[in-house]
Amino acid sequence: MRLLKHSGVFRGFLTALFLLGVAGLGAANTVEVLKIEGAITPVTAKYIDEAIRLAEDNQAECLIIQMDTPGGLMEATWKIDKSILASLVPVIVYISPSGGRAASAGVYISYACHLIAMAPSTHLGSAHPVAMGGQDSSKTMMEKITNDAVAHIKGLAEKRGRNAEWAERAVRESVSITETEAVEKKVADIIAKDLGDLLDRLDGRTVKLDSGAERTLHTKDARVRHSAMDWRYRILDKISDPNIAYILMMLGIYGLFFELSNPGAILPGVIGGIFLILAFFALQVLSVNASGVLLILLALLFFFLEVKVNSHGLIALGGIVSMVLGSLMLFKTPVFRVSLSLILFAALLTAAFFLLALGAAYRTHRLKPVTGRRGMIGETGEALRTLDPEGPVAVHGEIWRAVSTRKVRKGETVEVTDVDGLTLKVKPR
């Protein structure tokens, strides 16, 4: 009995150890990682905000933003900065891979993060704001925008204890800095060759959150979980590409035009409507220039007029020029550009469509009818006997009753001028 009793205690002790081990495994530190490539858009802002909320819910050690960006929209950048500043978990930006950059909007996002890490052969800088099409680009307005951007980034620099002087130069003078210089000048904190190296270098560092609490990072051997974009953000991110948005807009215009030209076709109208809605969303995200849109619509009008008016190609040439200029001016910020080869292809394709397809359709409409009442007008026949004023005539191998305003002798050639029921009105040819 005593042996059984001691064996029961021993089994209980082993069970407790096992449960503690399982609990220890379950409590392994977690690091959330997300990747940002390409321009900063409202979709990017929403994606980062949700990733921060997820990291908070999972009580992650930190959130790492792997970033390689040429810049983006200022409004979206400001939203990202607000999300990072309000985060309850440390947010670390990692500018990678080698050859990557954090330019323009990327500088503001980096300065908002608790720590900045850079991969070898990366750079940071060129944060001068750019005037957007359709906005006041006067010297006074640009000074206001620049001063606002300087105040914002200097505030971030003071909050994170970074080099505020260099940050101001990055905004005012568009200077850039390499990873080695960035660490030396207290712009960046860490140089790490890859994600594993970064986790090792982060381990043991203490960061201060905006709530006032200090967090010591325990990232060595932490479990890494990548926060990939879900299908909604993938779709929105893809169509936010300027080239994709431009293609969607052109296909939408073609689809609606086909539907209006051939009422009842249905499919072109449905597809064109869907494409245009997607294009409008993308254009809203990318901030389009109204002048660019108007020039593209003017180009379509020119192509249509070329079919109606014989201008020896001058109107069509104006349409091509208008479409190219409108496409180049379509987006407000230089970060978003449509490929020049795509613009030229679209302009030539549109011109060819209007000049060939619509031109052929227009010429077909102008052809003389060959059947029915209108098809008989202008045809010639032979009087089978004297018409004075009426009598039989042979037209198209058929015998018709005909009436003539003048006397027509038998065997004389007549021309049909009108049709009244089953009676032809003719005149001598």
Sequence and secondary structure as in RCSB ss.txt:
>XXXX:A:sequence
MRLLKHSGVFRGFLTALFLLGVAGLGAANTVEVLKIEGAITPVTAKYIDEAIRLAEDNQAECLIIQMDTPGGLME
ATWKIDKSILASLVPVIVYISPSGGRAASAGVYISYACHLIAMAPSTHLGSAHPVAMGGQDSSKTMMEKITNDAV
AHIKGLAEKRGRNAEWAERAVRESVSITETEAVEKKVADIIAKDLGDLLDRLDGRTVKLDSGAERTLHTKDARVR
HSAMDWRYRILDKISDPNIAYILMMLGIYGLFFELSNPGAILPGVIGGIFLILAFFALQVLSVNASGVLLILLAL
LFFFLEVKVNSHGLIALGGIVSMVLGSLMLFKTPVFRVSLSLILFAALLTAAFFLLALGAAYRTHRLKPVTGRRG
MIGETGEALRTLDPEGPVAVHGEIWRAVSTRKVRKGETVEVTDVDGLTLKVKPR
>XXXX:A:secstr
 HHHHHHHHHHHHHHHHHHHHHHHHHT  EEEEEEEES B HHHHHHHHHHHHHHHHTT SEEEEEEEB  B HH
HHHHHHHHHHT SS EEEEE STT EEETHHHHHHHHSSEEEE TT EEE       TTS  SHHHHHHHHHHHH
HHHHHHHHHHT  HHHHHHHHHT  EEEHHHHHHTTS  EE SSHHHHHHHHTT EEE TTS EEE   TT EEE
E    HHHHHHHHHTSHHHHHHHHHHHHHHHHHHHHSTT  HHHHHHHHHHHHHHHHHHHHTB HHHHHHHHHHH
HHHHHHHHS  TTHHHHHHHHHHHHHHHTSBSSTTS   HHHHHHHHHHHHHIIIIIIHHHHHHHHS   SHHHH
HTT EEEESS BSSEEEEEETTEEEEEEESS B TT EEEEEEEETTEEEEEE 
